[in-house]
Amino acid sequence: MSSTFRNGFLAGLLAAFLLGLWLVRLWGAENQVRLHSEHLVRQVERRNWNAVGEFIAPDYRDDWGHDRAQLLNRLRFVGRFFFDLTITSSAEHTAVHLPEATWQAQIHLDGRGEAAGEITARVNGLTTPFVRHWRRASGKPWTGNS
C-alpha cells in the first residue's frame, strides 16, 4: 500500500469521524428543541403563520384550554397590532426526557404599532417563564412539535 493512498484513506476516515460527531451534536435532542424554539419565535416575529402552524402539533392544548386553531387565530390577531416586532428570550432552560422535552424562557417583546405598548407591557411584565412542551414526531431526530 502506498503512503499517498494510506494518508488519503486516514484523512477521509478522520473527516467522516468529524462529520459524524457534528451530526450527533446537531441532531441531539436538546439542540433540536432549542433550534425549533428559536425558529418558532423567528416565524412569529415575521408573522409567517403557515410556518408557525408547522411548529404546533395538531392536537395542541394549553393550560387555558386553547387548541391549535385558537392559538394561531390569536397570534394572527395580536400580530396585526405591530408594525415591527422583536422577540428576545433569556434565561433559557431545556429539559430532555425522550421522547419529550421542555423549553422554558423569559420572553421580552419590543415593537411599534397601534396597541404595541399595551401588549408589550403586559407580556414583559410577566414573572413566570413561557414553557414549550416538545415531543418527537417521528424517528427522525429533526422532527418534533409542541
N, C-alpha and C positions, 0 to 999 in steps of 0.2 A: 504494500500500500504506500503510495507516495505521500510525502509530507504535505503537499498542497491539498490533496484530497482530504487527508486527516484534519488539517486545520479548517478547511471549509466545512467538513462534517461537524466538528466541535463547535464552530461558530453558529451553524444552523441549529444545533441542539441547544446551545445557550439562548439563542433568540427565541426558539419555541418555548423553552422553560420560562423566560421572562414574560412572553406573551401570555402564557398560562397563568402566571402569578397575577398579572394585571387583570385578566378576565375574572379570576376568582375574587379579587378585591372589588372590581366593578359590579359583579353580579351578586355580591354579598347582600344579605337581607337588609342589614342596617343602612348600607349605602343606597340600596334601591328605594327604601322607604323615604330617606332624606331627599333623594333626587325626585321622586314622584311628588313629594310635598312641595318642593321648590317649583317644579313645573306647574303644579296646580295653582299656586299663588301667582305665578307669571301669567297664566292664562286668565285668571280673574282680573289682574291688572289690565290686560289687553282687551277685556270684555269679549273673549272668544268663547262663547257659551257652548258651542259644539265640542270644543276641546275640553272644557271644564266638565261637560257631561260624561266624557270618556273616562275621567278620573273618579267618577261617582258610581258606585255599584247600583245595579238595577233594583236591588232590594234594600236600598239605603233607608235607614230610620235614625233619627237623632233623639236626644233627650226631651225635646219639645213635641215629639210626635210628627215631625215633618218627614215627608218622603222625598224621593229624588226629584220628582216633578215640582213639588213646592219649593224645595231648596233652589233649584235652577230658576224658577219664576221670581223668587225673592231676590236672588242675586242680580237678575236682569233689571228688576225694578229699582233696586238701590243703585246699580251701576249707571242708570240714567241721570242721577244727580251729580255725577262727576264729569268734568271736562278732562281732567287727568287724574290718575290715581297711582300712588306708590304704596306698596305694602312691604313692610320690613318685619322680619321675625327675629326675635332674640331669645336667649335662654332656652335654646332648643334642646330637647331630650328625646332620644329614641330608645324604646324598649322592645326587644325582639323575642318572641316565643312562637317559633314557627308552627303552623303556617300563618300566624297573625303577628301583628306588631302595632305599637302605639307611638305616634309622634305628637309631641306637645311643644308649644312655644307661645311666648308673648307676641301678640300681633299689634303692630303700630301702623295706622293709616295716615297718609298725607295726601292731600289733593285739593283741587279747586272745583267749585261748582255751586249749583243752586243751594242745596242743603248740606253741602260737604262739611261745613263747620260743625253742624249738629251731629252728623253721623260720625265724623272722626273723633269728636269729643266723647261721645258715648262709647265707641269701641276702644279708644286709647285709655279711657278711664277704668276699663275692666282690670281687676286684680288677679283673676284666675286665668290660667293659660288656655288657649284653644287646644283641643285634643282631636287628633285624627286617628281613627282606627283603620288599619290596613290589613288586608288579607290577600294571600297569594291566590290568583285567579286560575292558574294552571301550573303545569310542571315547569314552565319556562321561568327562569329567575327574574325576568324583567316585567312580568305581568303581575298586576295587582290593582286593587282599587279600594276605595273607602266604603 
